[in-house]
Amino acid sequence: MAPRSAKQVSISVPQISDAAFTMTGEVLDVVAASWTVSTIHQTSAHPCAPNNISISITPDINVDRSCVHTLTVTGLVGSTTGGSNVNLVPSGTSTAVFGGSAGWDRSAGQLTLTVLSNLVGNTSVYFEFELQNQAESQGAQAISISAPFLFPESTLKGSDIMRIDALVFSNLQVTAGSTWPCSINVLDVYFAMSVPLRNDCKRTDTLVAYDRFPRLTIEGLTGARNSTISALSSGDEEFSGADGMFTHANGNLTWLPLQATAKSQTYRFNFTITNRATQQDAPEMSISADILTNAKMGMNSGSSMQM
């Protein structure tokens, strides 16, 4: 028997098209974290003064500490506080959340806080620390707070933060005891200052600790016969008895305060010179200070050195 030829058998399978199904529900939807409250305050704009910075923040959601390890505050420039850490002022919330200290970078003006416990939504967290203001004046700075991947950088609300005032003299006057040639002349000096003088100033350009008060100088005491002025005489205790350094060639008198001074208080002291023999009109006088940012101010000298 001759062999049969093989038959082709075909099987058809209906094609099934892919179908897309939409799943409803907020699956993997992650909300953004933000601060409902973020404020900052400072206690002093005076040069060289300790400045307590306080910050209050309130997250809008609960945040597990495994999700946020650090908070960073930036913009705190204008301080002479050194070291790699600053102490936090002890309080219930700050100690529990951030411990007793925070990392510090003076040149960057950056404070880094380590988060030790969960942040509770709509619950305020308050922390406070102290910085030492620099001697130079500066305007207010924009201070921001952020946390990696969680809280984007946002500006803390506050006014005049890290502002440091310049020294401005006021109520300036010099009065004379005598205008006669060759006579003893007791000069009374009056002035006020817009910021206190402190004896622990530093400058950020050198970070030199002067360990003294700013040095004050009166210029324009020309025409005196005496070559030295050993000390300031009677007056307010902050200046009376202070050693004076008189430069006869240019008529400059320089001295250091004996005590810290107060803002806006008018001070008085006097010193004695011997008038020259020949006639002169009253010279122009001015007062200035070193270390601090200040403008040389003219003094109303009247007839103080007129002969």
Secondary structure, 3 states (H helix, E strand, C coil): CCCCCCCCCCCCCCCCCCCCCCCCCCCCCCCCCCEEEEEEEECCCCCCCEEEEEEEEEECCCECCCCCCEEEEECCCCECCCCCEEEECCCHHHHHHHCCEEEEECCCCEEEEECCCCECCCCCEEEEEEEEECCCCECCCCCEEEECCCEEEEECECCCCCCECCECEEEEEEECCCCCCCCEEEEEEEEEECCCCCCCCECCCCCCECCCCCCEEEECCCCECCCCCCECCCECCCCCCCEEEEECCCCEEEECCCCCCCCCCEEEEEEEEEECCCCCCCCCEEEEECCCCECCEEEECCCCCCC
